[in-house]
Amino acid sequence: MEKKALSSREIFTIGLMLFALFLGAGNMIFPPFLGQEAGRHVWHGIFGFLITGVGLPLLGVISIAKSGGDLQTLSSRVHPVYGLIFTAIMYLAIGPFFGIPRTGTVSFEIGVLPYLPEDVNANGLPLFIYSIVFFALTAWLSMNPSKLVDRIGKFLTPALIIILAVLVIKSFVTPMGEPLAPRGPYVDGPFFKGFIEGYLTMDTIAALVFGIVVISSIKEKGITNKSTVAKTCIYAGLIAAAGLALVYLSLAHIGATSTQSIGMQDNGGALLSSAAKHLYGDAGTLILGLAITFACITTSVGLVSSCAKYFAKIFPKMPYQLLVIILSLFSMVISNIGLTQLINVSLPVLIIIYPLAIVMIILSFFHNQFKGYRAVYVGALIPTGIISLIDGLKTANLDVSFFTENLSFLPLFNEGIGWIIPALAGAVLGLVVAVSRRHTAHAAVINSSNEAA
């Protein structure tokens, strides 16, 4: 039966589901590490992080809602072939190649590894066994997408919030210390470093992917009007964004105030583990392990469900349930290469594709203003793609010194976001070309009509 609108409680539940889908592995481990590295510059750094870790994902959800479709609908505005290829790459990156496997490895390394003797994990058997259980649970929860809201929004998310609150409140009541001097890039450019660190959460890409899950959840509740679906999706996005911002600020505070008590740590996972143990003793390790596990399983379920829905559309002869099993099995195998290797491989790829996603999202908000001219999208994305490719290859430690030396004149290039001005210039050039072509075509039609007369 068709409904005109959802109740506030239903919208809030969907918002909680989206919040939980976003709050996965990277969201938990990167903000505290940023806080420790940034020290007294933590709020400058976290502001940059919030732009790419919260603001852009919110814009991504809204852009999908406004487009009335999914990621492929949005990216096909550039060209249908580009839409297919770009969407497939995005789903594979956020899905079985990087995003989904990372949920398994992070939950293992933080939730299980601290309880194991140092020599037990040497052969990788514990991770292998854990990944089987983790991804079997993921597959089971993903089998019936219509129950995602109930399973995640009503049960898993409240549990996650309670566990996080226990950890965060303690860090404010009994602070571990004061923020120290910033380190590395956070000394001179904390905002830009935080901006780039936000890429690692993959949330802007995830927003474009999760859009299909949120829209499906809304429609399954009887809402079919496109305008109402879009508004509900936006409200859910705002709820999720508010939750993410609060979590990020809290975790950054833990990181920034932790150094005097636990020393400098190699990564956010180790930092959180040490901080939790300092705050609550051995019980803290258990509390953190539960929080990480809940966060990772919800994100894993959301990503598997989203990817299965997409590939079921591309390959209609393959049932959704079969795709869930294939994605879960593949992700299980990839997760066993380890967290460090996953991050090292995924970062260059994210550096390449993230700016393309950002530019496309921003342009979608001005789609009607520039009358949807394809040349605007093409003009903006070509220079963005070239510069982000160079940045990605540089991140992969490949020699691109010839290009970096000759492009260093670009504003913000050394900060890793040199694509901004070229993207803007390309969009303007594309608009000029599109308008010029339209005027030329219009003039040709008038001349043809006059000659016929």
N, C-alpha and C positions, 0 to 999 in steps of 0.2 A: 504494500500500500504506500502510495506517495505521501511524503510529509513535506510541509512547507518550510519547516526549520527544525533544528535540533535544540534541545534544552541546554541551558548553561552548563548543567552537570555533564551532559553528553559531550559537549564541546571541550570542557575541561579534561575529560577522560581521554579524548583524542589528542589533546595537547600534551598530556602526560605521556601518552604512548610515543608521540613524536620526540619529546624530550629524552625518553629512555632510548629510543633508537639512535639518537645522536650521541648520547653519553656513553661512549664505548672506550676502547683501549686508549687511544691517543688522547682523548679528552681528560683522562685521569692522570696520565704520566707526564704530559708536556707542561701544563701550567705550573706545577710545583718546581720543576727543574728550571723553568724560566724565572720563577721567583728567587731561587737560590743564586742563579747566575747574575740576575739583574740587581740583587741587593737593594740598596737605597733607591735605585732607579726602577723599582718593581712596577710602580703605577704607570710610568711612561711605557714600559715594555708591555704590560698587560693591556693597555689601551690599544696598542697596535694589534695585539693578539685578539682582542675582542672584535676588531673590525673584520678580520678574516675568519675568526672562529665562531662568531655569533652574528654580526651584521650581514655578512655576505650569505651565510646559510639561510637567514631569514628572507633576504631578497631572492634567493634561489627558490624557496618554497612559494613565495608570492608570484614569481615569474612563471612557475609551472601552473599555478592556480589561474593566473590571468590568461595564459595561452590556451587554457581549456583542454590541454592534452597531457603530454609527457615530455621527456627530454628530447625524444626524436622529433616531435612536433615543433619544439622550440628550435632545435639546431637545424632543421630542414629549411628554416628561413634563409640560411646561407645558401644551401643547395641540397636537393634530396640525397645525392651521393654522400656529401659531407655529413649530412644528418645521420645517415646509416652508419658510416665509419666512425665518426666521433662518438656517437652514442654507444656503439659496441665497445670502443676503447674505454670509455668512462665506466661502463658496467663491469668490464673485465678488471679494470684497475681497482675500483672500489669494492669489487666482488671477489672472485676466486683467486686472483693473483696476489693481491695485497691486503685489502680490507678485511675480508672474512678470515683468512688464516691468522692475521694479527690478533684477532679477538681470542683465538685459542692459545696462542703463544704467550700473550700478556697475562691472561688469567692463570695460566700454568706457572709462569715465572714469579708472579706475585702471590697467588693464592695457594700454591702447592709446594713449589721449590723450597721455600724457607723451612718447611717441615722435614725435608729429606736430608740425609747425610751427604756430605760434599761429594763422595765418590760414587753414590748410587746413580746419579744422572749422567755419568760419563759415557755410557753406551747409548743414551737417548731413549731407553726403554720406557721410563716413567712418562716422558712427554708423549710417546707413541700411544701408550695405554690411555692417558688422559685425553688425548685428542680424539680417540675413538668414542669415548663417553661423551665428550663435549659436543662433537658434531652429530652424534646420534640424537642427543637431546635437541640440538638445533633443528635437525631434520623433522623430528616429531612435532615440535612447536610450530614449524613452518608449513606442515602438511595442509592445515585448514586455515587459510589466510583470513577468513571471516571471523575467526576467534582471536585474532591478534590483539584487538583492542581490549577484550576481556582479560586475556592472559597477561598482557604487558601493562596496559593502562591502569587496570584495577588491582593487580597483585604484585608484579615484579617491580614496577616503578615506586610505589609507596615504600616497599621494603628497601630499595636502593636509597631513597631519600632519607629514611630514618637512619640507616647505617652511616651515610655520609655526614648527617647532622651530628651524630654522636662523636665522630672524629673531629669535625670542624669546631664545634662548640668548645670542646676541651682545649683546642689550640688557642682559643681566645681567652678562656678562663685562666689557663696556666701557660702563658707564652713561653716558647722555648728560648727566646732571645730577641735581640734587635737586628734589623737588616744591616748587613755589612757593605763594604765597598763593592760596586759592580765589577764584573769581569768581562774580558773579551769585547765583543761588539756592543755589549750593553753599556760600556763606558761612554762612547761618543754617539752611538745611534741606537738607543734602546727601543724607540718606537718602531724603526724599520726592521730591526731584528725580531721584535715581537710580531710584526706584521707577517714576516716570512715564516716564523714558527707556527703561525696559525694554519699554514698550508698542511702541516703534518697531521692535523686532526682529520683531514679529508672531508670536513663537514660541508663545504660548499658543493663538492661533488655529490656527497651523500644527500644533500637537499634536493638536487635534481633527480636523484634516484628514488628517494623516499616519497617524493611527490605522488607517485603512482599508488603507493600503499595508503597514504592518507586519503587521497581522492576515492579509492576503492572502499575504504572503511566508511567514508561519509555516504557514498552511494548505497552501500549495503544496509544502511540505516533508513533508507527510503527517501533520501534527498536526490532528486534528479535535475532540478533547475540549475543550469550552469552558473548563474550569478550567485545563487545560494551556496553551491558547492565551493566556489571561489572564496566567498566571504568566510565560510566556515574554516576553510583551509588556512586563510590568513590569520584568523583568530587563534587557531591551533599553533601556527608558527610563532605568534607573539608569546604564547604561553611557554612554548619550548625555549624560545630565545631568552626569556626572563630567567628561566631555570638554569640554562647553561651559563649565563653571565654571572649569576650568583655563585654557582659551583666553581667557575674559573677564578673569580676574585678570591674566594675562600681558599682554594688550593694554592694559589699564588702567594697568599699570606702565609700559609704553612711553610712553603719553600723559602720565602724571604726571611722568616724568623727562625729557621731551623739550624743554620750553620754553626752557631755557637754551641749547640747541644749535640749535634750528630756529625759535624764536620761536612766537608764537601763530598758529594756523591757523584758517581759516574753517569747516572741517568735518573729519570723521574721515578721509575719503579723502585729502585734501591732507596731513593730519598723517602718515598712514601712509606715503605716498609720500616725503615729506621725511625721515621717520625712517629708512626703508629705504635711501635714498640716502646719508644721513649714516653709517649703520652699515656699508654694504657698497659705497658708491660707485655707479657706474652699474649694477653687477650687482645691487644691492639693489632697484632699480626693476624689474628682470626677475624677481627672486625674488618680490617682492610681487605683480607682475602675474600670475604663475603661480598663486600662492596664491588670489588673488581669483577668477581664472577658474575654477579647480577648485571653489572654494566655491560660486560662483554657478551653475555648470552643474549641480552635484548638486542644489541646491535647486530650480532651474528644472525639472529632470526630475521630482523628487518632486512638485512642485506641479501640473505638467501631468498627470502620471499620476493623482494623487489627484482632481483636478477632472474628468478624463475618466471615471474610474470612477464618480464620483457622478452626473454628468449622463447617463451611459449607463443608470443605474438610473431616472432621472427620465424620460428619453426613450428607451425601449427599442428604438425603431425606428432609432436612430442608432448605428452601430457605434462601438466604442471608438476604433478607428484614425482614423475620420473626425473624431471629437471632438478627438483629439490634434492633428490638422492645423489644425482651426478655432481651438483655443485658442492654438496656437503662432503662427499668422498674426495673430490679434487682438492678442496680447501684443507681437509684433514692431512692429505699428503704434503701439500705446500707448507703447512704450519710446522712440520717437523724439521725444516731447515733452520729454525731458530729465529728469535726476535731481532737480534742484531743484524743478521743477514737480510731479513725482510725490510728493515728500516733503511739499510744501506742501498738496497736495490730500488726501493719504492721512491725515495726522496728525489732522485733525478727525474723520474717519470712525472712525479707531482709538480716539480718545478716547470716542466714543459707544458702540461695540460691545464694546470690551475689558472694561469692568466687567460687562456682561451675561454674557460668557463666563466671567469669573472667578467670579461668583456662582453660575452654573449648575454649574460644576465643583465648587465647595466643597459645594453642596447635595447633589450626587450621592454624596458620601461619607457623608452622613447620611440617605440615601434610606430605608433600612430602619428607622432609628430613628424617623423621623416618619411611617412607614408609607406613604411615597410620596404623601402628600396633595398634590393639584394646587394647592390653595389656598396651600400654603407656597411653592411656586415662583412663583406669580402674585404673592403678597404681597411677596416679596423683589424680584422683577424690575421691578415697576411703578415704585417710587420710584428704583430704580437707573437705569432707563431715562430717567426724567424728568431726574434730576440730571446724568447723563452726556450727555444731549442738550444741556443748558444749557452744560456744560463744552466740548462739541464746537463749539457755535455761537460760544462765546467765543474758542476757539482759532482759528476761522475769521475772527476780527476783526469779528463781527457784534455789534450793540448789544444786549446782554442784561443791561444794568446793573440794570434793575428787578428781575430775578430774582436776580442775584448779591448785590445789596444786601439783599434780604429773606431770603436763605438763608445769609448769612455767619455766622449763629449756629451752624450745623452744625459739629461737630468735624471738623477736617481739610479743610474745604471750600476754604479758600484755598490749600491744598497740592495741590488737584486730585483728592482722593479722598474728597470729602464724602459719597459714596454708601454708605460702609461702614456707618455707624450706621443710616440709613434702611433699608438692605437687611436688616440684622439685626432691626430692629423690625418690618418688613413680614413677615419669615418667622415671627416669633413670633405676630403678629396672624393670619396665615394659618393657623397651627397651631391657634390658639384657635377660629377660625371653623370649621375642618374638624372638630375634636373636638366642638364645639357642635352642628354639623349632624348628626354621626353619632349623638350622644346623642338629639337630637330625633327623628331618623328611627327609632332603636331604640325610643324611648318610644311613638311612633305605632304601630309594629308590635305592641307589647305591648297597647296599648289596643284595637287592632283585633281582636286575638286574644281579649281578654276579652269584647268586645262580641259576637263570634261565638259564644262559649261560652254 
